[in-house]
């Protein structure tokens, strides 16, 4: 079975964004408490099942989307799905910065990361990077 790897910048950008998404998902799956701490979330001692949310909702989504995006990195609709996910994650973070007194260094750095991953995924779709 021949598995083609990205050869051009236009293919490499969404592929790397997909790998980063998968990496986040793997960390959330195998180190959920670390993920929750990095996201500035805590669980109540009387609800240990809350850690399952990191493994299920966060890790499952990141792993699923990242895996499909890495496998089909050269498909425009897959690139748009990954890019839109990161773009709206950034939009939610921006709303938090503006509405929730969330203008912290942490939020600004993660907003930049969210927008970078969105740009990496969307740049080939909109012709910002040549093949």
Secondary structure, DSSP 8 states (H G I E B T S, - for coil): -------SHHHHHHHHHHHHHHHHHHHHHH-HHHHHHHTT----TT-GGGHHHIIIIIIHHHHHHHHHHHHTTT-HHHHHHHHHHHHHHHHHHHHHHHHSS---HHHHHHHHHHHHHHHHHHTTTTTSS--
